[in-house]
Amino acid sequence: MTTNIVVPQLGESVVEARVARWLKRTGDTVLAGEPIVELETEKIDLEVGAEHAGVLVEVRRSEGEDVKVGELLGVIDTSAVSAAPASTSQPSAAPPAEAAGARDRATPTARRVAEEHALDLAKVPGTGEGGRVVKRDVEHFLARASGVEAAVSPAHPIAPAAPPTPPAAGERREERVRMSKRRATIARNLVEAQHAAAMLTTFNEVDMSEVMALRKRRKEAFKQRHGVGLGIASFFVKASVAALKDFPRLNAEIQGDEMVLKHYYDVGIAVGAPQGLVVPVIRDADRRGFGEIEQAIRDFARRAGDGTLTLDDLRGGTFTITNGGVFGSLLSTPILNPPQVGILGLHKIEDRPVAVEGQVVVRPMMYLALTYDHRIVDGLEAVQFLVKVKEFIEDPGHLLLEG
């Protein structure tokens, strides 16, 4: 009797994936629920497991191939499980507890790095959610254990990577690298957004003095109470939600000839990740306090780096905030995150001379940029929205009243 391995449902609007790596080879024994193949999608990487125990008898799609939901990846012979030899995909047999425990508690990226260095994952402490071992944990472990053979199999001691061979004098070197699914999707979506929407950007600047003073006064008490630092992002999330209530068309989308006005506030936070930009979503941001928002943002940033974000984390969103200031950007024009019609860009806080009541003073200033879809958002309401955000940030006490 055989059972098929197929491409599972990948989440909202995701219909295609790429075979990143087969974790088992033809002839290997697999256990029920054991990961067999890794798929790379435009949003996250995921593993496809075996529904039943058996032997992998056929691999239909090779690594690097693009596949669609429901397509056949491979075949498992469930009748051969009792007579099947041990898996041959590993150079040496691991104890069942180690194979099940260490592999199950590690992310695919962490396992890949560990395998490249023949590292026993059971020795690596995990800092991911629920103690899961993530790529960062493996890299830190390898860095600490460099030169110590006890950290790995004696037959495979850790060795520093050989430095790249310098190019010969006058050599004009090129390298051709295939884009990941995520990078290709980002490229396609950005071009489509520019072609499909009537994007326009309006700018303003905001005095960050009050927010920074409030953070300084309350940072210790806030951290003791919520277990996380008080950043600036939570202020802008709260200010944006308050402004969206006054200008609802910035919290909408276009469907055909209709505007869909959304009376809930799911705010996406753009996060840079090694595989490309992702936008996890803070659900019902209007109902969350500053502590909850800061905790959510920190968790998103950590899991984006670990590669442990889920499709549910990335699904939906009614408005987006992106902060290029953390990388030093002074001013930029953010691109819409379709089907949303508004995105707020934050930038570097910089001391600048400004006129206050006829006097030139130095204040911590930030440029704000709002990109909007001019098809349903008029310039006047876009400008007024940004002014409203500015007012809330320059007098953050208003946010408490709005809440």
Buried (B, 14 or more C-beta within 10 A) or exposed (E): EBBEBBBBEBBEEBEBBBBBBBBBEBBBBBBEEBBBBBBBBBBBBBBBBBBBBBBBBBBBBEEEEEBEBEBEBBBBBBEBBEEBEEBEBEEEEBEEEEBBBBBEBBBBBBBBBBBEBBBEBBEBEBBBEEEBBBBBBBEBBBEEBEEEEEBBEEEEBBEEEEEEEEEEEEEEEEEEEEEBBBBBBBEEBBEEBEEBBEBBBBBBBBBBBBBBEBBEEEEEEBBEEBEBEBBBBBBBBBBBBBBBBEBEBBBBBBEEEEBEEBEEBBBBBBBBBEBBBBBBBBBEBBEBEBBBBBBBBBBBBBBBBBBBBEBEBBBEBBBBBBBBBBEEBEBBBBBBBBBBBBBBBBBBBBEBEEEEEEEEEEBBBBBBBBBBBEEBBEEEBBBBBBBBBBBBBBEBEBBEEBE
